Amino acid sequence: MNIGIIGTGKMGSAIFRLLAGRPYRITVLAIDEAEARASEKQCLKWLKRSLRRQKISEDDFRKKKESLIFTHHVEDLAAAEIVIEAIFEDYDEKVDLFHRLESVVDRKTVLVTNTSSLSIEQLAGQLKYKDRFCGLHFFYPVVIIKLVEIIRSTDTSDQLVGFLRELCHDIDMPAIVVNDAPGSMINFVLAHYYVEALYILEEGCALPSEIDAVAKIFFYIGPCESLDVIGIDFFLAALTNIMDEFIEPRDGRDTTRSSIREGYYLPYLFDRLVAENRVGKKATKGIYLYQRDKVIDDVPEFYINPEHKGIIKKTQNTDDIIARRLLYAVFNGCLSGVFTLKALD
């Protein structure tokens, strides 16, 4: 199969790594010549390391090198059977890109977007052939989170959904099919999970490491660590894209602090993190502080919401309370997601 991937950022690179280990021909479209060459160099370094560690043979190295193309010319995607778009979350940029794609690819070429926050229905409405388009949403980190959402619009064909199911099966990524709605099914659930973690923090119930330790009883990664990896700014930007559907501003306060559903507001701690440029691991500080090889909590007072009266005293059942709050948040998100996003399976 000939696959096109558009975007060389965090998600585009992760999707490439996932697919590059399979017997596909892959063409990666970068934003410019310099980025294309940089990505090619990085890929070659990865292949050489695999060869050196005897994970691939000399013959495999040669074949894989020949099957991977890096370019900044959209015309080089003309032979692709499926194109996966994974650029930044900007509606106009994506529409312009898909218009250019439609001018060069075959009518039967499948076009999908990795967006988790923009409307598939609205994007499809800008395309000439709506039936061959839908969302194919991977989760970061891709190699760890074995799940993909196939997000369909009203025009997405059943044949396309079936094709994508097979592709996901071939790359060992379980897929769920959901209808188009603001956000994504899993991120809708995770939003509740992350928000609850920050409420626990700003109430003084626990420190980030304590919350994550409890969460790891049930989940692979804790909410505080996960938010820092994703990026606080990226998470809030994704929420902003779905706010219009769920706006419920706080009276007399910043209307950007809208709820993701009625009566469910974002913690004030988000404001402090962004204001101090504590946007995550990439900035060497986020919910956690990153000092050399150490990941540490800040002082308890940093996380406290000034509206709260001091630090809440911990009790013997604090961990149990934290666990229940996080699990109830996930359960609440699941119920909200089913009714709001109408998951199909």
C-alpha positions as CSV (number, residue, x, y, z in Angstrom):
1,M,0.0,0.0,0.0
2,N,1.2,3.5,-0.8
3,I,0.5,5.8,2.1
4,G,0.9,9.6,2.4
5,I,1.5,11.4,5.7
6,I,1.3,15.1,6.0
7,G,3.0,16.7,8.9
8,T,6.4,16.1,10.6
9,G,5.5,17.4,14.1
10,K,4.8,15.3,17.1
11,M,1.8,13.4,15.8
12,G,3.0,13.2,12.2
13,S,6.3,11.7,13.2
14,A,4.7,9.3,15.6
15,I,2.3,8.0,13.0
16,F,5.2,7.7,10.6
17,R,7.1,5.6,13.1
18,L,4.1,3.4,13.6
19,L,3.6,2.8,9.8
20,A,7.3,2.7,8.8
21,G,7.7,-0.6,10.5
22,R,5.2,-2.2,8.2
23,P,5.6,-3.2,4.5
24,Y,4.2,0.1,3.1
25,R,5.5,2.7,0.8
26,I,5.3,6.0,2.6
27,T,5.6,9.5,1.3
28,V,6.0,12.2,4.0
29,L,5.0,15.8,3.1
30,A,6.8,18.4,5.1
31,I,6.2,22.1,5.2
32,D,9.4,23.0,3.3
33,E,12.6,21.6,1.9
34,A,14.6,22.1,5.0
35,E,12.0,20.2,7.2
36,A,11.8,17.4,4.6
37,R,15.6,16.9,4.6
38,A,15.7,17.1,8.4
39,S,13.0,14.4,8.7
40,E,14.8,12.2,6.1
41,K,18.0,12.5,8.1
42,Q,16.3,11.6,11.3
43,C,14.7,8.6,9.6
44,L,18.0,7.4,8.2
45,K,19.5,7.7,11.6
46,W,16.7,5.5,13.0
47,L,17.1,2.9,10.3
48,K,20.9,2.7,10.8
49,R,20.4,2.3,14.5
50,S,17.9,-0.6,13.8
51,L,20.5,-2.2,11.5
52,R,23.3,-1.8,14.0
53,R,21.2,-3.5,16.6
54,Q,20.3,-6.2,14.2
55,K,16.6,-5.5,14.3
56,I,16.6,-5.4,10.5
57,S,18.9,-7.0,7.9
58,E,21.0,-5.2,5.3
59,D,18.4,-6.2,2.7
60,D,15.5,-4.8,4.9
61,F,17.5,-1.6,5.4
62,R,17.9,-1.1,1.6
63,K,14.2,-1.9,0.9
64,K,12.9,0.3,3.7
65,K,15.2,3.2,2.7
66,E,13.9,3.0,-0.9
67,S,10.2,2.8,0.2
68,L,10.3,6.0,2.3
69,I,10.2,9.4,0.6
70,F,10.4,12.9,2.2
71,T,9.2,15.9,0.2
72,H,7.6,19.3,0.4
73,H,5.8,19.0,-3.0
74,V,2.2,18.0,-2.6
75,E,2.3,16.6,-6.2
76,D,4.5,13.7,-4.8
77,L,1.4,12.3,-3.1
78,A,-0.4,11.7,-6.4
79,A,0.1,7.9,-6.2
80,A,-1.1,7.6,-2.6
81,E,-4.0,5.2,-1.8
82,I,-4.6,6.9,1.5
83,V,-3.3,10.3,2.9
84,I,-3.2,10.9,6.6
85,E,-3.1,14.6,7.5
86,A,-1.5,15.5,10.8
87,I,-0.7,19.2,10.7
88,F,-1.5,21.7,13.5
89,E,-5.1,22.3,14.5
90,D,-6.1,25.2,12.1
91,Y,-9.3,24.8,10.2
92,D,-8.4,27.2,7.3
93,E,-4.9,25.6,6.9
94,K,-6.5,22.1,6.7
95,V,-9.1,23.1,4.2
96,D,-6.5,24.7,2.0
97,L,-4.3,21.6,2.2
98,F,-7.2,19.3,1.3
99,H,-8.1,21.5,-1.7
100,R,-4.5,21.1,-2.9
101,L,-4.6,17.4,-2.3
102,E,-7.9,16.9,-4.3
103,S,-6.2,18.6,-7.3
104,V,-3.5,15.9,-7.4
105,V,-4.7,12.6,-6.0
106,D,-7.0,10.0,-7.6
107,R,-10.8,10.1,-7.0
108,K,-10.4,6.8,-5.1
109,T,-7.7,8.0,-2.8
110,V,-8.8,8.0,0.9
111,L,-8.3,11.3,2.7
112,V,-8.3,11.3,6.5
113,T,-7.4,13.8,9.2
114,N,-5.9,13.2,12.7
115,T,-7.7,16.1,14.2
116,S,-9.3,15.6,17.6
117,S,-10.9,19.0,18.0
118,L,-12.1,20.3,14.6
119,S,-15.5,19.2,13.1
120,I,-15.2,16.4,10.5
121,E,-18.6,17.4,9.2
122,Q,-17.4,21.0,8.5
123,L,-14.2,19.9,6.9
124,A,-16.0,17.4,4.7
125,G,-18.3,20.1,3.6
126,Q,-15.3,21.9,1.9
127,L,-14.3,18.8,-0.1
128,K,-15.4,17.8,-3.6
129,Y,-15.8,14.1,-2.7
130,K,-17.1,13.9,0.9
131,D,-17.7,10.1,0.9
132,R,-13.9,9.3,0.9
133,F,-13.1,11.6,3.9
134,C,-13.3,11.1,7.6
135,G,-11.3,11.4,10.8
136,L,-8.6,8.8,11.8
137,H,-7.5,10.0,15.2
138,F,-4.4,8.5,16.9
139,F,-3.6,9.2,20.5
140,Y,-0.2,10.4,21.8
141,P,2.1,8.6,22.6
142,V,1.0,6.5,19.6
143,V,3.3,3.5,20.4
144,I,1.8,3.2,23.9
145,I,-1.9,4.0,23.4
146,K,-3.2,1.2,21.3
147,L,-6.4,2.8,20.1
148,V,-7.6,4.7,17.0
149,E,-10.9,6.6,16.5
150,I,-12.6,6.4,13.1
151,I,-14.7,9.6,13.1
152,R,-17.3,9.6,10.4
153,S,-19.4,12.4,9.0
154,T,-22.9,12.0,7.5
155,D,-21.3,11.5,4.1
156,T,-18.6,9.0,5.1
157,S,-19.1,5.8,3.2
158,D,-19.4,2.4,4.9
159,Q,-16.8,1.1,2.5
160,L,-14.3,3.7,3.8
161,V,-15.0,2.7,7.4
162,G,-14.4,-0.9,6.5
163,F,-11.2,-0.1,4.7
164,L,-9.9,1.9,7.8
165,R,-10.9,-0.9,10.1
166,E,-8.8,-3.3,8.1
167,L,-5.9,-0.9,8.1
168,C,-6.1,-0.5,11.9
169,H,-6.2,-4.2,12.3
170,D,-3.1,-4.7,10.1
171,I,-1.1,-2.2,12.2
172,D,-2.4,-3.8,15.5
173,M,-4.3,-0.7,16.6
174,P,-7.9,-1.5,17.8
175,A,-10.4,1.0,16.3
176,I,-13.7,2.4,17.5
177,V,-16.1,4.2,15.2
178,V,-17.8,7.4,16.4
179,N,-20.0,10.0,14.9
180,D,-18.6,13.5,14.4
181,A,-18.9,15.8,17.5
182,P,-16.7,18.4,19.2
183,G,-13.6,16.8,20.4
184,S,-13.2,13.0,20.3
185,M,-14.7,10.2,22.3
186,I,-11.6,9.4,24.3
187,N,-10.4,13.0,24.7
188,F,-13.9,13.9,25.9
189,V,-13.4,11.3,28.6
190,L,-9.8,12.3,29.3
191,A,-10.8,16.0,29.7
192,H,-12.9,15.1,32.7
193,Y,-10.1,13.0,34.1
194,Y,-7.5,15.8,33.7
195,V,-9.7,18.5,35.0
196,E,-10.6,16.4,38.1
197,A,-6.8,15.9,38.7
198,L,-6.3,19.7,38.7
199,Y,-9.2,20.2,41.0
200,I,-7.6,17.8,43.5
201,L,-4.4,19.7,43.1
202,E,-5.8,23.2,43.7
203,E,-7.9,22.0,46.6
204,G,-4.7,21.0,48.3
205,C,-5.7,17.3,48.6
206,A,-2.5,16.0,47.2
207,L,0.7,16.8,45.2
208,P,1.1,15.8,41.5
209,S,3.2,12.7,42.3
210,E,0.7,11.5,44.8
211,I,-2.2,11.9,42.3
212,D,-0.2,10.1,39.6
213,A,0.8,7.3,42.0
214,V,-2.9,6.6,42.8
215,A,-3.9,6.9,39.1
216,K,-1.2,4.3,38.0
217,I,-3.1,1.6,40.0
218,F,-5.7,1.8,37.2
219,F,-4.0,3.5,34.3
220,Y,-0.7,3.3,32.5
221,I,0.1,7.0,33.1
222,G,-1.1,9.5,35.7
223,P,-3.1,12.6,34.7
224,C,-0.4,15.2,35.8
225,E,2.4,13.4,33.9
226,S,0.2,13.0,30.9
227,L,-0.8,16.7,30.8
228,D,2.8,17.7,30.9
229,V,3.7,15.4,28.0
230,I,0.8,16.6,25.9
231,G,1.4,20.2,26.8
232,I,-0.9,22.4,28.9
233,D,-1.2,24.9,26.0
234,F,-2.0,22.1,23.5
235,F,-4.6,20.7,25.8
236,L,-6.3,24.1,26.3
237,A,-6.2,24.8,22.6
238,A,-8.0,21.6,21.9
239,L,-10.6,22.4,24.5
240,T,-11.0,25.9,23.0
241,N,-11.9,24.4,19.7
242,I,-14.9,22.7,21.2
243,M,-16.0,25.4,23.6
244,D,-18.6,26.9,21.3
245,E,-20.7,23.8,21.8
246,F,-20.4,23.8,25.6
247,I,-20.0,27.4,26.7
248,E,-21.1,28.2,30.2
249,P,-19.0,31.2,31.4
250,R,-18.5,31.9,35.0
251,D,-20.4,35.0,36.1
252,G,-18.1,38.1,36.3
253,R,-15.0,36.1,35.5
254,D,-12.9,35.2,32.5
255,T,-15.2,33.8,29.9
256,T,-12.3,31.7,28.5
257,R,-12.9,29.6,31.5
258,S,-16.0,28.0,30.0
259,S,-17.3,24.7,30.9
260,I,-16.9,21.6,28.8
261,R,-20.5,20.9,29.8
262,E,-23.0,22.9,31.8
263,G,-21.8,23.6,35.3
264,Y,-18.4,22.0,34.8
265,Y,-15.7,24.6,34.8
266,L,-12.0,24.5,34.2
267,P,-9.7,24.9,37.2
268,Y,-8.0,28.2,38.0
269,L,-4.7,26.3,38.1
270,F,-4.7,26.2,34.3
271,D,-4.5,30.1,34.3
272,R,-1.5,30.1,36.6
273,L,0.4,27.5,34.6
274,V,-0.1,29.3,31.3
275,A,0.6,32.7,32.8
276,E,4.0,31.5,34.1
277,N,4.7,29.6,30.8
278,R,4.6,26.3,32.7
279,V,3.2,24.5,29.7
280,G,4.8,21.1,30.2
281,K,7.8,18.9,29.8
282,K,8.9,20.7,26.6
283,A,9.3,24.0,28.7
284,T,11.1,22.1,31.5
285,K,8.3,23.0,33.8
286,G,4.6,22.4,33.9
287,I,2.6,20.7,36.6
288,Y,5.9,19.2,37.6
289,L,9.3,20.8,37.7
290,Y,12.0,19.2,35.5
291,Q,15.5,19.7,36.9
292,R,18.1,17.7,35.0
293,D,17.1,14.1,35.3
294,K,14.7,14.7,38.1
295,V,11.0,15.2,38.0
296,I,9.8,16.9,41.2
297,D,6.6,18.5,42.7
298,D,6.5,22.2,43.3
299,V,5.7,23.4,46.8
300,P,2.0,22.7,47.8
301,E,1.2,26.4,47.9
302,F,1.8,26.8,44.2
303,Y,-1.1,24.6,43.3
304,I,-3.6,25.9,45.8
305,N,-6.5,28.0,44.5
306,P,-6.5,31.3,46.5
307,E,-10.3,30.9,47.0
308,H,-9.6,27.8,49.2
309,K,-8.8,28.3,52.8
310,G,-5.4,26.8,53.2
311,I,-4.2,23.2,52.6
312,I,-6.6,20.4,53.2
313,K,-5.3,18.0,55.8
314,K,-4.6,14.5,54.5
315,T,-6.3,11.5,56.1
316,Q,-5.8,7.8,56.1
317,N,-8.3,7.4,53.3
318,T,-7.0,10.3,51.1
319,D,-5.7,7.9,48.4
320,D,-9.0,6.1,48.3
321,I,-10.8,9.5,47.9
322,I,-8.4,10.5,45.0
323,A,-9.0,7.1,43.3
324,R,-12.7,7.4,43.5
325,R,-12.7,11.0,42.2
326,L,-10.5,10.1,39.2
327,L,-12.6,7.0,38.4
328,Y,-15.9,8.8,38.8
329,A,-14.5,11.5,36.5
330,V,-13.8,8.9,33.9
331,F,-17.2,7.3,34.4
332,N,-18.9,10.8,34.1
333,G,-16.9,11.5,31.0
334,C,-18.0,8.2,29.5
335,L,-21.7,8.9,30.1
336,S,-21.3,12.4,28.8
337,G,-19.4,11.2,25.7
338,V,-22.0,8.5,24.9
339,F,-24.8,11.0,24.9
340,T,-22.9,13.9,23.3
341,L,-20.6,12.2,20.8
342,K,-23.0,9.2,20.1
343,A,-20.3,6.5,20.0
344,L,-21.2,3.8,17.5
345,D,-19.1,1.0,18.9
